């Protein structure tokens, strides 16, 4: 009992809380994977910058050189030019393009957050399962000891003529079944270790399992990256709808250009040659356009439908997240009941153990009876720890979508 309390106390001291310290949990994934996510965030920024500048028209730079020899006369011509056709008013389209770029970046970052969060959750889940498997191995070894004690008792009773061979055979089968179950648990542990090492640089033997705190439903919804992603999609679709509307409204463009041309030995008429001619000129002005397209209203309506649908998706996502939260709470409550049952069973076994020790000292019970109950007490202690990790694994399902810094 004292050992169990000490173990739990040390685990709490060595663990970390998920609330307010989310950044520490990145250490559970490998440096390589963290760097990949950094590149994803950088790409989101670059793509947003591209969208934000999409309304800026490129400069059209041109250069040409030609050489010919009509009438046995070598002629050359060189042209330089620069032109621009830049929108300066698009009925709000420029403003909405900038806002759409900002909204797209937020949406893309949330998408990356969700993927990263899932990977961190997987790493922590695997680590918890490894630690839980260690407890299951300890528990299984205790059960094997009890099965061997039971087998020894059955063998003794059989040899004394107090039991028939069927009971002895069942005891042997039970022992073999429990040992085979241990082999399965050990195999599963190696599988978990392999998966953990594929996504983390941490040595699982030295890693502490983080302790997750229970959050309220409001906290879960208010700091939920999945819900925030859906909400950011509303803003993104709204600005995109405005861009589509502005595309079919009047726009004003500034137009400007400069051109320079050099000609040498140009043959204008047979027998006559021109000297070198340099010419240059510029132009500037503005252009007003008002596109008329048969698909205008369909295009606008399509964008509007996406915007309205994204609003419904948010409400549907809230309903889904509430259901997930309630399911996790129900599962946690069930694990609490199982944990409490194991605690009550441990108290029962401890009382039986104390009574059995007295009877053993008085010569009424055997050493096998004492060891059997000692192992049973330890089994219940391990069950308490196993159910606590089950609770933590359930909370991980909330953590995967919860981020206090959002």
ChimeraX attribute file (.defattr): number of C-alpha atoms within 10 A of each C-alpha:
attribute: neighborCount
match mode: 1-to-1
recipient: residues
	/A:1	11
	/A:2	6
	/A:3	9
	/A:4	14
	/A:5	11
	/A:6	11
	/A:7	12
	/A:8	12
	/A:9	12
	/A:10	11
	/A:11	15
	/A:12	15
	/A:13	10
	/A:14	13
	/A:15	15
	/A:16	18
	/A:17	14
	/A:18	20
	/A:19	16
	/A:20	10
	/A:21	12
	/A:22	16
	/A:23	10
	/A:24	11
	/A:25	17
	/A:26	18
	/A:27	14
	/A:28	23
	/A:29	23
	/A:30	18
	/A:31	14
	/A:32	12
	/A:33	15
	/A:34	15
	/A:35	11
	/A:36	13
	/A:37	16
	/A:38	13
	/A:39	12
	/A:40	17
	/A:41	19
	/A:42	13
	/A:43	15
	/A:44	19
	/A:45	19
	/A:46	13
	/A:47	16
	/A:48	22
	/A:49	15
	/A:50	13
	/A:51	18
	/A:52	20
	/A:53	13
	/A:54	14
	/A:55	17
	/A:56	12
	/A:57	12
	/A:58	11
	/A:59	12
	/A:60	11
	/A:61	13
	/A:62	11
	/A:63	12
	/A:64	10
	/A:65	11
	/A:66	10
	/A:67	11
	/A:68	12
	/A:69	12
	/A:70	11
	/A:71	9
	/A:72	7
	/A:73	11
	/A:74	13
	/A:75	17
	/A:76	15
	/A:77	17
	/A:78	15
	/A:79	17
	/A:80	15
	/A:81	17
	/A:82	15
	/A:83	18
	/A:84	17
	/A:85	20
	/A:86	18
	/A:87	19
	/A:88	15
	/A:89	15
	/A:90	22
	/A:91	18
	/A:92	15
	/A:93	24
	/A:94	21
	/A:95	16
	/A:96	22
	/A:97	22
	/A:98	21
	/A:99	21
	/A:100	24
	/A:101	23
	/A:102	20
	/A:103	22
	/A:104	25
	/A:105	23
	/A:106	21
	/A:107	22
	/A:108	21
	/A:109	19
	/A:110	21
	/A:111	19
	/A:112	17
	/A:113	21
	/A:114	19
	/A:115	14
	/A:116	19
	/A:117	21
	/A:118	17
	/A:119	19
	/A:120	22
	/A:121	23
	/A:122	20
	/A:123	26
	/A:124	22
	/A:125	21
	/A:126	22
	/A:127	27
	/A:128	23
	/A:129	21
	/A:130	22
	/A:131	21
	/A:132	21
	/A:133	19
	/A:134	17
	/A:135	18
	/A:136	20
	/A:137	20
	/A:138	16
	/A:139	22
	/A:140	20
	/A:141	17
	/A:142	19
	/A:143	21
	/A:144	21
	/A:145	18
	/A:146	21
	/A:147	22
	/A:148	19
	/A:149	19
	/A:150	20
	/A:151	21
	/A:152	16
	/A:153	16
	/A:154	22
	/A:155	21
	/A:156	14
	/A:157	16
	/A:158	16
	/A:159	12
	/A:160	9
	/A:161	10
	/A:162	10
	/A:163	14
	/A:164	13
	/A:165	14
	/A:166	10
	/A:167	15
	/A:168	20
	/A:169	14
	/A:170	13
	/A:171	21
	/A:172	18
	/A:173	14
	/A:174	17
	/A:175	21
	/A:176	15
	/A:177	13
	/A:178	17
	/A:179	18
	/A:180	12
	/A:181	15
	/A:182	20
	/A:183	13
	/A:184	12
	/A:185	17
	/A:186	16
	/A:187	11
	/A:188	15
	/A:189	20
	/A:190	13
	/A:191	13
	/A:192	19
	/A:193	16
	/A:194	12
	/A:195	15
	/A:196	23
	/A:197	17
	/A:198	11
	/A:199	18
	/A:200	22
	/A:201	14
	/A:202	16
	/A:203	12
	/A:204	18
	/A:205	9
	/A:206	7
	/A:207	14
	/A:208	17
	/A:209	21
	/A:210	18
	/A:211	18
	/A:212	19
	/A:213	14
	/A:214	17
	/A:215	15
	/A:216	11
	/A:217	13
	/A:218	10
	/A:219	13
	/A:220	21
	/A:221	20
	/A:222	15
	/A:223	16
	/A:224	22
	/A:225	23
	/A:226	22
	/A:227	24
	/A:228	20
	/A:229	19
	/A:230	23
	/A:231	18
	/A:232	21
	/A:233	23
	/A:234	23
	/A:235	21
	/A:236	23
	/A:237	23
	/A:238	21
	/A:239	25
	/A:240	25
	/A:241	23
	/A:242	20
	/A:243	24
	/A:244	21
	/A:245	20
	/A:246	19
	/A:247	19
	/A:248	20
	/A:249	15
	/A:250	13
	/A:251	19
	/A:252	17
	/A:253	18
	/A:254	15
	/A:255	15
	/A:256	15
	/A:257	17
	/A:258	15
	/A:259	17
	/A:260	15
	/A:261	17
	/A:262	15
	/A:263	17
	/A:264	17
	/A:265	17
	/A:266	20
	/A:267	17
	/A:268	9
	/A:269	8
	/A:270	8
	/A:271	7
	/A:272	9
	/A:273	14
	/A:274	13
	/A:275	10
	/A:276	12
	/A:277	12
	/A:278	12
	/A:279	10
	/A:280	12
	/A:281	10
	/A:282	12
	/A:283	10
	/A:284	12
	/A:285	10
	/A:286	13
	/A:287	12
	/A:288	13
	/A:289	12
	/A:290	12
	/A:291	12
	/A:292	9
	/A:293	10
	/A:294	8
	/A:295	9
	/A:296	14
	/A:297	13
	/A:298	11
	/A:299	15
	/A:300	19
	/A:301	15
	/A:302	12
	/A:303	21
	/A:304	19
	/A:305	12
	/A:306	16
	/A:307	20
	/A:308	13
	/A:309	13
	/A:310	21
	/A:311	16
	/A:312	13
	/A:313	16
	/A:314	20
	/A:315	14
	/A:316	14
	/A:317	15
	/A:318	17
	/A:319	11
	/A:320	12
	/A:321	20
	/A:322	16
	/A:323	12
	/A:324	14
	/A:325	20
	/A:326	12
	/A:327	13
	/A:328	19
	/A:329	19
	/A:330	13
	/A:331	16
	/A:332	21
	/A:333	13
	/A:334	14
	/A:335	20
	/A:336	17
	/A:337	13
	/A:338	16
	/A:339	22
	/A:340	14
	/A:341	15
	/A:342	21
	/A:343	17
	/A:344	13
	/A:345	17
	/A:346	22
	/A:347	14
	/A:348	12
	/A:349	21
	/A:350	18
	/A:351	13
	/A:352	16
	/A:353	21
	/A:354	14
	/A:355	13
	/A:356	21
	/A:357	19
	/A:358	14
	/A:359	15
	/A:360	16
	/A:361	11
	/A:362	9
	/A:363	10
	/A:364	10
	/A:365	15
	/A:366	13
	/A:367	13
	/A:368	16
	/A:369	18
	/A:370	20
	/A:371	17
	/A:372	20
	/A:373	21
	/A:374	18
	/A:375	20
	/A:376	21
	/A:377	25
	/A:378	20
	/A:379	22
	/A:380	21
	/A:381	22
	/A:382	22
	/A:383	22
	/A:384	22
	/A:385	20
	/A:386	23
	/A:387	21
	/A:388	18
	/A:389	20
	/A:390	20
	/A:391	22
	/A:392	20
	/A:393	21
	/A:394	21
	/A:395	21
	/A:396	21
	/A:397	17
	/A:398	22
	/A:399	24
	/A:400	21
	/A:401	21
	/A:402	25
	/A:403	23
	/A:404	16
	/A:405	11
	/A:406	10
